[in-house]
Amino acid sequence: MATLRRSSVSALLSESKSATELVISWEALPDDFQLEDEPVENTGQPLLAGALRESLEISDFIQPQMLIAANLAVCATLNGQFVAKAPDWLYVTSVKEILPERKSYTPNLEGDVPTLVMEFLSDQEGGEYSFKRTYPPGRWFFYEQILQVPVYIIFDPNGGLLEYYQLEDGHYELKQPDENGRHWIDTMGLFLGTWRGAKEGRTGYWLRWWDQDGNLLPWAVERIEQERKEKERLMAYLQSQGIDPNNLPV
């Protein structure tokens, strides 16, 4: 399915080369601008986005200059018309100003272009594959041709399909995962892949991070369980040595 969509995208973009050249500028979000999309399409999407951030935070990956957000308006001005899309998840390596709260983000004006954006498929067609050039442009076209985001990820939480697109020669190319079913993101120094299990009452597929050695970055509940098991192993070892772990010398 992804290959067919990609072929259609390439063909139609090629046909559009004779169209008016894009004039792109970077301006802050107008106070009266209304996003065209609903902020959240279902209750599962915030869980997916939150889980991605949680494991990064617990592993001390996140630095103050980074921007990691869900459903945040990313802005650009195209041929004099303001455009904003709110990806389900995004990561920016560095911003110029660290703000406690952001209502929007304009690349180049406020910092780097996002390293990657993610869209989670829902029951309703959200335009994740839309390459429409006319105003308002489609998501695919916006990320690929306007923002030029290096990595675009489309994830189906129901079926577990992860589509990883990398920007090459100005267009997104679908990349295959490694032997473990994961994709290496060089700018983050992490692998991204799918994982099936339960969290916060939701059982199904999730996106997870692995470090360069293949270790899964844990969620909070997993970190607590790891610490509990380590404590039990230590106590068992002390007892095997004839030491009462409850009466250790101060």
N, C-alpha and C positions, 0 to 999 in steps of 0.2 A: 504494500500500500504506500509506504513512504517513498519507494523508488519511483512509483508512478507519479506521485505528487511532485517529486523533485524534478522529474522529466518535464512535467507540465509547466512548472515554475521557470525552468531554464528556457523552454521554447518561447513562452510568452514574454519573458524579459528580453530575449533576443529580438523579438518582433518590435519591442517598444523602444529600441535604440534611437529611432528617428524622432521620438517624442521630444518635447521641450526639455532642455537640460535642467537638472535640479539645482535650485539655488537654496542653500541651506545656511541658516544662521542659528545662533544659540542665545536665547533670551529666557529670562525668568518667567515662571508661570504667572499669567495675569490673575488678578484677584477674582475676577468674575468668570473664569474659565470653568466649564463643566465637562468632566470626563464622560466619554461616550459609553463606557462600560460600567456594569454593576461592579462594586468593589470586591465582592466575594460571591462565587457561584454556588457553593455548597459548603457544608460544615466540615468536610474532609480536607479541603484545601488549606485552611489555616493550620491544621494538624501537621500536614506534610511540610509546609513552610517552616513551622516552628521547630519541627524535629531536625531539619537541616541546620538551622542556626544553633540549636541546643548542643549538639555534639561538637560543633566548632568552638563554642564558648567554653564548654567543659574541658576541652583539650588545649585551651589557651592559644588557640589559633588567631582569634579576633584581636586586632590592634585598633587603637583609637582613630587612626586615619582612614580605616576601611569603612565602607558603607555596605551593609547587608540589610535588605529590606524585602517586604512582601507587599504587593499591591501599592507600590509607590509610583506616582506619576513621573515618567521619564519624558523630558520635553525637548522639542526642536521646532524651528520655524522653517517651513517648506514653501518656497515660492511665495513668501509673504503671509502664509497662513500658519497659525499656531497648531501644533500637533502634540498630543500627549498620550502615551500608552502606559498602562500599569501592569507590568509582568507579574506573574504569580510569585517569582523569587528572582532577586538579582544580587550580584556581587560586584562592587567597585573596589579596586585596589587602593586608591588614594583620592581623598577629597581635599580641597583647599582649606575649608573651614569646618571644624568639628562642631556640629549643632546638636543640642539635646533632642530636638524634635524637627522633623522635616515634613513639609507638605508636598514637596516635589523635588526633582533633581534634574538639572540641565547639564549634560556633559560638556566638557571644554570650558564652559563658563564657571562651573563650580568644582570641577575636578576631572578625573579620567573618564573615558568611555567605559561603561560596564564591561568587565572581563567576560561575564556570561549572564544570560537571562534564561529563565525557565518558564514554561507554560504547562499547566496540568490540564489534561483533557477532561471535559465534563460531559454530562449527558446532552448538553446543548452545544451546538456548533459555535465556538468562540472565535473563529477566524485565525486560529494558530498558523494555518497554512496560507493565509490570504496574502497575495502579492499585488493587490490593487494599487496602482500608482496614483489615481485621481483622489482628490480630497474627500473624506479622510483616508489616508493610505492604509493598507492591510498590515497586520502585525509582522508577517514575514518580511515584507518590503521595508517596513520601518526599521526593523532590527538589522537587516542585511544591507540595504542601500543608503539609509539615512544615518543611523547610528554607527553602522559597521561594527557591531558587536562580534568579537572573535568566536564565541561559542554560543550556540542557540540549542537549548534542550527542550524537547517535547516529551512529556511523560504521561502515560496512560495508567492511572492508579488502579483501575479495574483489571486490566489485562497484564499489567506489569511491563509493557513495552516501553523501553527507553530509546528515543531517537536522539542521537548526538550529531549535531551539524557543526562543522568548522568552516570558518570563512577562508576561502582560498581563491585568489585571483578575482576578488570582488563578489563571489557567490558562495552560498553554503553548499558544502559537500557532506553527504551522510558518511559517517565513520563507523567501522565495525569495532566491537569491544575486543579486549584481549582474551586470553584463554580462561580467565576467571570471570568473564562477563562484565568487566569494568573498563572505564575510560580514564586515562591519565590526563589530568589538567595541569600542565606544566607551570602556569602562572600561580597556581595555588599550592603546588607540591603535594597534591592529593589525588587519589582515585575516587571516581564516582561510579556507583553501581546500584542495582536493585537488591532488595532484601524483603523477605516475606515473614510477617510475624504480627504481634499485637502490641499496641501502645495506646494509652488513653482511651480505651474502649473501642478502638478501631483495629480490626484484623484484616490484613491484606498486604498489598505491596507498598514499599516505601523506598525512597531514595536515601542511600547511606554513603558516608565517607570512609575511606581506608587510607592509612598513611603509606609512605613509599615502601615500607617493609611488609605491607599486606595486613596490618593490624586494624581491625574495625574501631572507629572512633565511637566510644560508648555514649549512650544517653544517660541521664542522671540516675534512673532506676537501675540501669546496668552497672554503672560505676559503684553504686551502693552495694549491689550484689557481689561484685568483684571484691570489694573491701571486706565484706562479711566472710567470704570464703577464704581470703588471705588470713584473716584473724583466726578462723577455725583451724587452718593448717598450722599456724604458729602455735596455737594452744595445744594441738595434738602432738607437735614436735616436742614442746617443753615437757609434756606429760610423759612422752616416751623416754625422756632423759631423766625422769624422776623428779622433775621440778613442778611445783604447784603454781600454775599461771596466776592464781588468785592471791598468792602470797609472795610476790616478787619483792626483792630488796629495793628500797627507794634509792 
